[in-house]
Amino acid sequence: MKRVTGLGGIFFKAENPEELYKWYENHLGLQHQGQEAVSFNWRQADDPEKLGMTVWAIFPKDTKYFGPSRASFMMNFRALRKSPPLIGLLALWLGKEHILPR
């Protein structure tokens, strides 16, 4: 049974986020606006009228946003609403300390 439909966001830490954003802009054309992340807008394959977005963001290395995890990156998955909760499955794979209800 399909439970995950795609990526909602990719987030990672860096020593100097602004410099890294500039590198990605210069070399790959990814642009962000001030404190905003880069957004990839798309349409759902099974219903092109429905819009979606995947977020790509760089955080300072000392951010508390990922806490209490010490991980250097985080991925958010897009899940079907009718799916059984994925938190338990992810907790088994990653370890409970990496799963936070938001």
Residue, then its C-alpha position, 0 to 999 in steps of 0.5 A: m500500500k502506497r503511504v508516501t507520495g513524495l518529499g515535502g521538504i529537505f532541510f540541512k545545516a551549514e556553516n554559512p547558509e548565505e554563502l551556500y545559498k549563493w553557490y547554489e544560485n550561481h551554479l544551479g539557479l536556485q533562488h531564495q528570498g531573504q529568510e525564505a527557502v527555495s520552493f519547487n512548485w509542481r502539479q500532482a500527476d493524478d490530478p493536474e489541477k492540484l498544486g504542490m510544493t517541495v521546500w529546500a532550505i539551509f539552516p545555520k549549523d547551530t539551529k534548534y529547529f531539528g531538535p532534539s536530534r543532532a542530525s545535520f539534515m531532515m526530510n519531510f515526506r508527503a503522506l496520504r491522509k488515509s494511511p496508517p500513521l507513519i510515525g511508528l514506522l519512522a521511529l523504528w527506523l530512525g530511533k525514537e529520539h529523531i521523531l518529534p510531533r510538530 
